[in-house]
């Protein structure tokens, strides 16, 4: 090692020392002058070459195998290198080299494949339309190209075939009665969308503001079928599939009557000799009476729910008032009671007070009345809102509260003792002046009528009535269509008349009960094709080619077993018809 020290300032003179680098033998040749090499940096990036990098997204919707592929190649078959070289004017190059090989030999491939349906043709969607079986095939094809390049494109094809194979997807069309609703529209509306201002005088300075008033156009509302741009009532009527029950006409009717009675709690059989059942439109439960064959059956039935089956039809009865009569060689044990809906009245359930604290509908009020009782409500009338605090009652059982609600809107209660469902239906499902155009629920021919009596009931005629609510109600005049509305019935005031629909239904019931009517009492049998008649049914009585249509007011069913074991079953119902 050679150490050089400089202890004085630099002077321009010749050094007494001579430094040679070469052979140690002192051979003496002058060193070669180094070459001057420039210092530089060379940086090169090759990202995209038209022949190397490409992006392919083929989407074939109509091919057998549907797939999607994305391919990104970052390099050519040769590796891409990144080099940096630095030369420091020395005899040997000093450099730093960095190689980044994105790929070796092969390009980088990123492929995504989404097969939707492998090996399955998906070009066609077929629907079966049975009413166009013999027509030619119609096609509708929609083609949407994604690029002008023919490589990448997408297409959809919809083929409607009127005569497809039976293995294709079914096509359903649902039809039936359409529910009516409250429909409103604007009438005599001028131009909409802009306001036209005319300035026909010079401007003058004024104080204050200019008021512009726009009168509301005439709004018309009606109750009808919903529709589009045309009124629903002007559309094609819905298909009415109501088929009345009509027993077959025979020369001879063979009856095989059966009467069975069991105790519902444990299925214990009870022997009875007589049974009767009465129900009318104004009752919330039927009244029943029963006679027992022995004292043991009498004692087993006290305060129990009995199910009596007459010719296959079930009738439920709670034994509430038992009675006995002891006579020499002739003892009798009987009882009276009500149907199963008596569970909603005393003594089965107590009375209470009620006020609706929140706004509800009529169906909501009735559902709240029977809450936690095991019974449910099936509302078949037009529902309407009831404001908060508009409905209240004091010291009433649920059965009495339900009757209060049904009478308020002109309805009646019918029940299913088996499923414990209470139905709210109109008291007059068909107006008595429209029975000629209505389809009957049951048609009875004169061959099954055992007895028919008729009498006239005279009542005042009315074609209009005012129906009003109370504190939060409405006031409406309900009139019979097609009349002058010049004969008014007594006004009706009820707390549940809180909506025009409630007033319309109550007013219709009030008008239906006015006018002279014919009351007929008909006695017939209970057969397999002639079930028990229910109150509210529209009954048709066929005499030859004429049909006498009337609404059932009440029904009474009786069954008796003689000492010889002969069973007799009859039903007698009362119907009303306008004069």
HELIX and SHEET records of a PDB file:
HELIX    1   1 UNK A  130  UNK A  132  5                                   3    
HELIX    2   2 UNK A  232  UNK A  234  5                                   3    
HELIX    3   3 UNK A  295  UNK A  301  1                                   7    
HELIX    4   4 UNK A  340  UNK A  344  5                                   5    
HELIX    5   5 UNK A  362  UNK A  369  1                                   8    
HELIX    6   6 UNK A  398  UNK A  408  1                                  11    
HELIX    7   7 UNK A  432  UNK A  437  5                                   6    
HELIX    8   8 UNK A  446  UNK A  448  5                                   3    
HELIX    9   9 UNK A  500  UNK A  512  1                                  13    
SHEET    1   A 2 UNK A 138  UNK A 144  0                                        
SHEET    2   A 2 UNK A 154  UNK A 160 -1                                        
SHEET    1   B 2 UNK A 180  UNK A 187  0                                        
SHEET    2   B 2 UNK A 218  UNK A 225 -1                                        
SHEET    1   C10 UNK A 245  UNK A 246  0                                        
SHEET    2   C10 UNK A 442  UNK A 445  1                                        
SHEET    3   C10 UNK A 538  UNK A 543  1                                        
SHEET    4   C10 UNK A 546  UNK A 561 -1                                        
SHEET    5   C10 UNK A 272  UNK A 280 -1                                        
SHEET    6   C10 UNK A 287  UNK A 292 -1                                        
SHEET    7   C10 UNK A 332  UNK A 338 -1                                        
SHEET    8   C10 UNK A 313  UNK A 325 -1                                        
SHEET    9   C10 UNK A 305  UNK A 310 -1                                        
SHEET   10   C10 UNK A 259  UNK A 263 -1                                        
SHEET    1   D 7 UNK A 245  UNK A 246  0                                        
SHEET    2   D 7 UNK A 442  UNK A 445  1                                        
SHEET    3   D 7 UNK A 538  UNK A 543  1                                        
SHEET    4   D 7 UNK A 546  UNK A 561 -1                                        
SHEET    5   D 7 UNK A 567  UNK A 578 -1                                        
SHEET    6   D 7 UNK A 517  UNK A 524 -1                                        
SHEET    7   D 7 UNK A 449  UNK A 457 -1                                        
SHEET    1   E 2 UNK A 352  UNK A 355  0                                        
SHEET    2   E 2 UNK A 392  UNK A 396 -1                                        
SHEET    1   F 2 UNK A 360  UNK A 361  0                                        
SHEET    2   F 2 UNK A 385  UNK A 386 -1                                        
SHEET    1   G 3 UNK A 376  UNK A 379  0                                        
SHEET    2   G 3 UNK A 421  UNK A 426  1                                        
SHEET    3   G 3 UNK A 411  UNK A 416 -1                                        
SHEET    1   H 3 UNK A 475  UNK A 479  0                                        
SHEET    2   H 3 UNK A 464  UNK A 468 -1                                        
SHEET    3   H 3 UNK A 492  UNK A 493  1                                        
END                                                                             
